[in-house]
Amino acid sequence: MFRRSLWLALFVFFTLRSHAPVAAATSLPGIGERMTYTFQGTASGTFQPESGAATTFTNEPFTITAIAEAGAIVASTQPCAVSAGVCKLFSVPVASAKISVAGLAAVITSPVAIFDNQTFPALGLQRKTGADLLDLQGNQAFTVYDLNGNLALREPFFKRPTPVAQFDCAHGCVMTTLGSLTVAGVQNVRFTATQIESGQ
């Protein structure tokens, strides 16, 4: 009886996975493969240099681009507020990241990472150690995505102006080549992930 139940569970899992709305690679990351993760939308916030006045932007188009090594993706579990009590996570440290907004371009120099919580589900940009920066929540594609492979979601997140609670110095400054970056709010944020094959 146990064996029959196990085979039934496996059949249901792989059937649901094959119909999931996500174009994720199923093979393990290869040596030299990289991933590009992109967040695009509109944002309000500031760049604060060490000296001088802050540069403020309001409801301006922005793009955050993060590049990571696919071979550095790590799977883990951690306690979280779901019925099972634990969430299955994938995360990868970002090798390089940049932001462009309101005609400005800056390199993000603080260590950051990309995560996907398959249980919750959510995906986002976070400090490498510390609080999240920008969380995208509720898309079922995140329940099977493991950060490895192409992913392009049709619907934007935050269709109305939405405050961003933790993208500030109170939770740990995000430093850039234009100073510390604060993002106070976002709207119509889209996410894409693109696999860069070895040699490209």
C-alpha positions in Angstrom: 0.0 0.0 0.0 2.8 2.4 0.9 4.6 1.7 -2.4 1.4 2.3 -4.4 0.9 5.6 -2.6 4.4 6.7 -3.2 4.2 6.0 -7.0 0.9 7.9 -7.1 2.4 10.9 -5.3 5.4 10.9 -7.7 3.1 10.7 -10.7 1.0 13.7 -9.5 4.2 15.8 -8.7 5.8 15.3 -12.1 2.4 15.8 -13.9 1.9 19.2 -12.2 5.5 20.2 -12.8 5.2 19.4 -16.5 2.2 21.8 -16.7 3.6 24.6 -14.6 3.8 28.0 -16.3 7.6 28.3 -16.1 10.3 27.8 -18.7 13.0 26.5 -16.3 15.9 24.4 -17.3 15.7 20.9 -15.8 19.4 20.0 -16.2 21.9 20.8 -13.5 24.0 23.9 -14.0 27.0 23.4 -16.2 30.5 24.8 -15.5 30.8 28.3 -16.9 27.0 28.9 -17.2 25.7 32.2 -15.8 22.3 33.6 -15.0 21.0 37.1 -15.6 18.1 38.2 -13.4 16.3 41.4 -14.3 13.7 43.5 -12.4 12.0 46.3 -14.3 9.3 48.8 -13.4 8.9 52.2 -12.0 10.3 53.3 -8.7 10.7 56.3 -6.3 13.7 56.7 -4.1 17.1 58.4 -3.5 20.8 58.1 -4.1 22.7 59.6 -1.1 26.4 60.2 -1.7 28.8 60.4 1.2 28.9 64.1 0.8 26.6 66.5 -1.0 22.9 66.5 -1.7 20.8 63.4 -2.4 19.5 62.7 -5.9 15.8 61.9 -5.7 13.7 60.1 -8.4 9.9 59.8 -8.4 7.9 57.3 -10.4 10.8 56.8 -12.8 11.5 53.7 -14.9 14.2 51.5 -13.4 16.1 48.3 -14.2 18.1 46.2 -11.8 20.2 43.6 -13.5 22.0 40.9 -11.5 24.4 38.3 -12.8 25.2 35.1 -10.9 27.0 31.8 -11.5 24.5 29.0 -12.0 26.9 26.6 -10.3 26.6 28.7 -7.1 22.8 28.1 -6.7 22.1 26.5 -3.3 19.0 24.7 -2.1 18.0 24.9 1.6 15.1 24.8 4.0 14.2 27.1 6.8 11.3 27.6 9.3 8.5 29.7 8.0 4.8 30.4 8.5 3.3 27.6 6.4 1.4 24.5 7.5 4.4 22.3 7.0 6.5 24.6 9.2 9.4 24.8 6.7 10.0 26.5 3.3 12.1 25.1 0.5 14.5 27.8 -0.8 16.9 28.3 -3.6 19.4 31.2 -3.4 22.5 32.4 -5.3 25.0 35.1 -4.5 25.2 37.9 -7.1 28.5 38.3 -8.8 27.7 41.7 -10.2 24.6 44.0 -10.2 23.7 47.4 -11.5 20.7 49.8 -11.5 19.6 52.3 -14.0 16.9 54.8 -13.1 15.9 58.4 -14.2 18.8 58.6 -16.6 21.3 57.5 -13.9 23.4 54.3 -13.9 25.2 52.8 -10.9 26.9 49.6 -9.9 25.6 48.0 -6.7 28.6 47.4 -4.6 26.9 45.9 -1.5 26.8 42.1 -1.5 23.3 40.9 -2.6 21.6 37.7 -3.7 18.6 36.3 -5.5 16.3 33.9 -3.8 13.3 31.8 -4.7 11.0 30.4 -2.0 9.1 27.5 -3.6 6.8 26.9 -0.6 5.5 30.4 0.0 5.9 31.2 -3.1 8.1 34.2 -3.6 11.2 35.4 -5.5 13.3 38.5 -4.9 16.4 40.5 -4.4 17.9 40.4 -0.9 21.0 41.4 1.0 23.5 38.6 1.0 23.1 38.5 4.8 20.2 40.4 6.2 16.8 41.6 5.2 15.1 41.3 1.8 15.1 44.2 -0.6 12.4 43.5 -3.2 10.0 40.6 -2.9 7.7 39.4 -5.7 5.0 37.1 -4.2 2.2 34.8 -5.2 3.1 33.6 -8.7 2.8 29.9 -9.0 5.8 29.7 -11.3 7.9 30.3 -8.2 6.8 26.9 -6.8 8.9 25.0 -9.3 11.6 27.5 -10.3 15.0 26.8 -8.9 16.8 29.9 -10.2 18.4 27.9 -13.0 17.0 28.5 -16.5 14.9 31.0 -18.4 11.8 32.5 -16.8 9.6 35.4 -18.2 6.4 36.2 -16.4 3.6 37.9 -18.3 1.9 39.8 -15.4 3.6 42.6 -13.5 3.8 42.7 -9.8 2.5 45.8 -7.8 0.0 47.1 -10.2 -0.6 50.0 -7.9 2.1 52.2 -6.2 3.4 50.0 -3.4 5.8 51.0 -0.5 9.0 49.0 -0.2 9.6 48.5 3.5 13.2 47.3 3.8 15.1 48.9 0.9 16.7 51.5 3.1 19.6 52.2 5.5 17.5 51.4 8.5 17.8 47.7 7.5 21.3 48.0 6.1 22.5 50.4 3.5 22.7 49.2 -0.1 25.8 51.0 -1.4 26.3 51.9 -5.1 28.8 53.9 -7.0 26.4 56.9 -6.6 26.0 56.5 -2.9 23.6 54.6 -0.7 20.4 53.6 -2.5 16.9 53.8 -1.0 13.8 52.6 -2.8 10.7 53.9 -1.1 8.1 52.5 -3.6 7.6 50.6 -6.8 4.9 49.8 -9.4 4.4 47.4 -12.3 7.6 45.4 -11.6 8.4 42.6 -14.1 10.9 39.9 -13.7 12.9 37.9 -16.2 15.7 35.3 -15.8 18.0 34.4 -18.7 20.6 31.6 -18.9 23.9 32.6 -20.5 25.5 29.6 -22.0 29.2 29.0 -21.6 31.3 30.9 -24.1 28.8 33.7 -24.6 
